[in-house]
Amino acid sequence: MHVSSLSLRDFRSYDALDLRWDAGVTVLVGPNGQGKTNIVEALHYLATLDSHRVATDAPLVRSGADRARVMARLHSGKRSLTLDVEVNPAGANKARVNRSPARTTREVVGLLRVVLFAPEDLAIVKGDPGERRRFLDRLLVARRPRLSGVKADYDRVLRQRTALLKSAAAVRRQRGPGAVDLSTLEVWDGHLARTGGELVAGRVGLLDELAGRVSSVYAELAAGGATARAGYASSVSAFGVGSAAVEAAGADAVSWAGLLSEALAGARSGELERGQCMVGPHRDDVLLSLGDLPARGYASQGESWSMALALRLASFDLLSAESDSPPVLLLDDVFAELDARRRDHLADRVAEADQVVVTAAVPDDVPARLSGARFDVVSGGVERVG
């Protein structure tokens, strides 16, 4: 898989940018703050409808503009597609595939597949559980784009149920427990269990396939170091659901829906008292460990980088194994953060990918193994120099 052209209109710092490049390695070189990461972010957004840098779309639109557009020509095997996404912070985004309007923007998710490795990835290892959930969900959607809709449905149910719990908590405080009507809450319990069960099942199944690859890649990066492990921690365990039931559920959505329903019943009084939704995939975590210790809080800086790198390379290996057209690799200013051994290992692993887009502040940050077409990015302009 590779992108042969990328056009931006009013995206981030670019009022207009049109790039043409080939498969293989493309290196974007320029001082920090000149717009290199904006190009990588545009490719990631086109693939996922999600930014790896900000939580909302508004910052993606150039100051003074009403909307932004990201357009690209994609090649996968013998198939070619033109993707076009219009970003509208004040309204619904729009998407086109081969110039035909998509019914929803979610229809373009997964047509372009990318794996992005960036300095922010250190937060997957060292940050809060939300960072690890985002990592897993983005990879899940890249593998199974349909689950983008499941995730959106779950988020909608969670918002509605949380609003209802807050209202019920207020009534309970003012008028007593008997004044709370639970019939509507029970309906939303069912919706949360169904959508949450499908989401958790997808995550567990994905992690089952990813964990062995993470351990293997980490062992290559840290020869002789502790064994790296990745496991799923569900919030149902805190509300009366035993480990045997969790283990038996595996990656079955119906089983997980049942476990979530059971846990919701156990959490009922606490939720009504606090006005918060205490059970569901939004409360889960991915446990990353080195030997018997959690990576968060115990791993050194070098070990944390190795774990983050192992997660991304394992993701690339998994996506590549499932298709004759491996994903596009985006390496955003990461070589400056890695020591020589990790640099060389990363370069060797990715050099043969169909397409690799690398950003760097100076040419010397990029290993010779990744020599290719070079663009200089300076003062908002992009010029091909090699």
MOURJO-V751785 format. One record per run of one state. SS is the DSSP state (helix for helix, strand for strand, loop for the rest). FROM is the first residue (numbers start at 1). LEN is the number of residues. If there is no record, write none. Layout:
# MOURJO-V751785
ss=SS from=FROM len=LEN
ss=SS from=FROM len=LEN
This chain:
# MOURJO-V751785
ss=loop from=1 len=1
ss=strand from=2 len=10
ss=loop from=12 len=2
ss=strand from=14 len=7
ss=loop from=21 len=3
ss=strand from=24 len=6
ss=loop from=30 len=6
ss=helix from=36 len=13
ss=loop from=49 len=9
ss=helix from=58 len=3
ss=strand from=61 len=1
ss=loop from=62 len=6
ss=strand from=68 len=9
ss=loop from=77 len=2
ss=strand from=79 len=9
ss=loop from=88 len=6
ss=strand from=94 len=4
ss=loop from=98 len=2
ss=strand from=100 len=2
ss=loop from=102 len=3
ss=helix from=105 len=4
ss=strand from=109 len=1
ss=loop from=110 len=2
ss=strand from=112 len=1
ss=loop from=113 len=1
ss=strand from=114 len=5
ss=helix from=119 len=8
ss=loop from=127 len=2
ss=helix from=129 len=15
ss=loop from=144 len=3
ss=helix from=147 len=29
ss=loop from=176 len=1
ss=helix from=177 len=3
ss=loop from=180 len=3
ss=helix from=183 len=39
ss=loop from=222 len=6
ss=strand from=228 len=6
ss=loop from=234 len=1
ss=helix from=235 len=5
ss=loop from=240 len=3
ss=helix from=243 len=7
ss=loop from=250 len=3
ss=helix from=253 len=22
ss=loop from=275 len=6
ss=helix from=281 len=3
ss=loop from=284 len=1
ss=strand from=285 len=6
ss=loop from=291 len=2
ss=strand from=293 len=2
ss=helix from=295 len=4
ss=loop from=299 len=2
ss=helix from=301 len=21
ss=loop from=322 len=6
ss=strand from=328 len=5
ss=loop from=333 len=2
ss=helix from=335 len=3
ss=loop from=338 len=2
ss=helix from=340 len=11
ss=loop from=351 len=4
ss=strand from=355 len=6
ss=loop from=361 len=2
ss=helix from=363 len=3
ss=loop from=366 len=2
ss=helix from=368 len=3
ss=loop from=371 len=2
ss=strand from=373 len=6
ss=loop from=379 len=2
ss=strand from=381 len=4
ss=loop from=385 len=2
